[in-house]
Amino acid sequence: MLLPHIETWEQWGKIFTDVPRWTPAVQEICRQAGIPFHTIEAGFPGTNAVFVLDHTYVLKIYAPFCHRDYALERFLNPLVTRHGIPAPAVLAEGVFEDRIRWPYIVMNFLPGQPIREVRAQIPRANLLDIAADLGRIVRALHQIPLEDVTLPELAPDSWMSFVKKRRAQMGAQNRREGKLPLSILKEIPHFLTSVLAEMEATPLRLVNGDLTEDHLLLEQRDGRWQISGLIDFADSLVAPTAYEWAALWFSGLARDAGCLRQFMAAYDPALPLDAAFFCRAMAFTFLHEFGAGILAEVMEELHHPPLSSIAELQTLLWETKAKQET
């Protein structure tokens, strides 16, 4: 037995980036998968255990609580790459049987650095071009026909199950974070009901759901920064496209108004950044799987401004900055 029996997130957090502890298991997995390597280093800490091998392969071993992530990525990475999305290719997959079962995939290593590491170095015009390129990539993702998305976890009726689950969770999560006033918390259920009712006829699409600054890779080519990869499809779902904007705005684009406009112009020039857009964006920020954490983080950054309504929160988080000039 090479790995401990993991039962809690606390136990997982203590080991999932510990290279020496994982090395024997990584060696055995790669032996079974026929993947040769000499060097191993931990990837950026996320949810699952990620190891970079010889800067040629990436081995992702899924936490015991994240077997759904494995099902999604082993299915979606091949699908999205066929549609021109610069995601890593899956080279091997399987389950390592130890004390417990450890699903894994081996992918090719994509060059580049997360945008969070280099954003400050990128000239303004170059940054706007990157936002437009990302808009075209996300458009291609959202245009993947749902008949190609045959995974049961991404069935069209999974969206309503997700909404029901999130509506049951979000109140307690936001109260636990403690960053929103009671007056806003009381408004959220009715606000969501109203927005979702207006969007009943909105088509569902395959969305990434986690377009953060950790998952957009950039590299310099001929003196310009360019997108080299989009990684991590473990939080993907079938949803209205409005679900995509919260992680993109608050993290991937770092609430940069000019980048949002460039992104949207490339994504869909017919989609206006109007009051209806921002209302949906606010609703889907609440609804997002990581919405409570997103809101807590940005309210902390803004030093907890006094707010009494969702309308004020929407103006602060979405409209005021998004309407600024480039």
Long-range contacts (C-beta under 8 A, 24 or more apart in sequence): 1-98, 1-99, 2-28, 2-98, 3-98, 3-99, 3-100, 3-102, 4-99, 5-99, 5-100, 6-63, 6-64, 6-100, 7-64, 9-65, 12-63, 12-64, 12-65, 16-45, 16-48, 16-49, 16-63, 17-42, 17-45, 17-49, 18-42, 19-51, 22-49, 22-51, 22-61, 25-61, 25-96, 25-98, 25-102, 26-51, 26-53, 26-59, 26-61, 28-96, 29-59, 29-61, 29-94, 29-96, 29-102, 29-104, 29-106, 30-57, 30-59, 30-106, 32-94, 32-96, 33-91, 33-92, 33-94, 33-106, 34-92, 35-59, 35-91, 35-92, 35-106, 44-114, 44-214, 46-214, 46-232, 47-234, 48-234, 52-109, 53-109, 55-109, 56-108, 56-109, 57-91, 57-106, 57-107, 57-108, 57-109, 58-88, 58-106, 58-107, 58-108, 58-109, 59-104, 59-105, 59-106, 60-104, 60-105, 60-106, 60-107, 61-96, 61-102, 61-103, 61-104, 62-102, 62-103, 62-104, 64-100, 64-102, 66-234, 67-103, 68-153, 69-234, 69-235, 70-103, 70-104, 70-105, 71-151, 71-153, 72-151, 72-153, 72-154, 72-233, 72-234, 72-236, 73-105, 73-232, 73-233, 73-234, 74-105, 75-151, 76-151, 76-206, 76-233, 76-236, 77-105, 77-107, 77-233, 79-144, 79-148, 79-149, 80-141, 80-144, 80-233, 83-140, 83-141, 83-143, 83-144, 84-137, 84-140, 85-137, 85-140, 85-141, 85-230, 86-110, 86-137, 86-227, 86-228, 86-229, 86-230, 87-229, 87-230, 87-231, 87-233, 88-229, 88-231, 110-217, 110-228, 110-229, 110-231, 111-217, 111-219, 111-228, 111-229, 112-217, 112-218, 112-219, 112-228, 112-229, 113-217, 113-218, 113-219, 114-213, 114-214, 114-215, 114-216, 114-217, 114-218, 115-213, 115-216, 115-217, 115-218, 115-252, 116-213, 116-214, 118-218, 118-225, 119-213, 119-254, 121-225, 122-218, 122-225, 124-258, 126-224, 126-225, 127-225, 127-256, 127-259, 128-258, 128-259, 128-262, 128-326, 129-224, 129-262, 130-218, 130-225, 130-226, 130-227, 130-259, 131-253, 131-256, 131-258, 131-259, 131-260, 131-262, 131-263, 131-266, 132-262, 132-263, 132-265, 132-266, 133-226, 133-227, 133-266, 134-211, 134-216, 134-227, 134-252, 134-263, 134-266, 135-262, 135-263, 135-264, 135-265, 135-266, 135-267, 136-266, 136-267, 137-227, 137-230, 138-208, 138-211, 138-244, 138-248, 138-263, 138-267, 139-266, 139-267, 139-268, 141-206, 141-207, 141-208, 142-205, 142-206, 142-207, 142-241, 142-244, 143-205, 144-205, 144-206, 146-204, 146-205, 146-206, 146-238, 149-206, 149-238, 154-206, 154-236, 154-237, 154-238, 155-238, 156-204, 156-238, 158-237, 158-238, 159-204, 159-237, 159-238, 159-239, 159-240, 162-237, 162-239, 163-196, 163-287, 166-287, 166-288, 166-289, 166-291, 167-192, 167-287, 170-286, 170-287, 170-291, 170-292, 173-291, 173-292, 174-286, 174-292, 174-295, 176-292, 177-292, 177-293, 177-295, 177-296, 178-296, 179-295, 179-296, 179-299, 179-300, 179-304, 180-295, 180-299, 180-307, 180-313, 181-307, 181-308, 183-308, 183-309, 184-307, 184-308, 184-309, 184-310, 184-313, 187-309, 187-310, 188-286, 188-310, 191-282, 191-283, 191-286, 191-310, 192-283, 192-286, 192-287, 195-279, 195-280, 195-283, 196-283, 199-240, 199-242, 199-280, 202-240, 202-242, 203-240, 204-238, 204-239, 204-240, 205-238, 205-239, 205-240, 205-241, 206-236, 206-237, 206-238, 207-236, 207-237, 207-238, 207-239, 207-241, 207-243, 207-244, 208-233, 208-235, 208-236, 208-244, 209-235, 209-236, 209-237, 209-239, 209-243, 209-244, 209-247, 209-288, 209-289, 210-234, 210-235, 210-236, 210-247, 210-290, 211-244, 211-247, 211-248, 211-251, 211-252, 212-247, 212-251, 212-252, 213-251, 213-252, 213-254, 214-251, 215-252, 216-252, 235-289, 240-280, 240-284, 242-280, 242-281, 242-283, 242-284, 243-284, 243-287, 243-288, 245-281, 245-284, 246-281, 246-284, 246-285, 246-288, 246-291, 246-294, 247-288, 247-290, 247-294, 249-281, 249-318, 249-322, 250-285, 250-294, 250-297, 250-298, 251-294, 255-298, 255-321, 255-322, 257-321, 257-322, 257-323, 257-324, 257-325, 257-326, 258-325, 258-326, 260-322, 261-326, 273-322, 273-323, 275-319, 278-314, 278-318, 278-319, 278-322, 279-314, 281-314, 281-318, 282-310, 282-313, 282-314, 282-317, 282-318, 285-317, 285-318
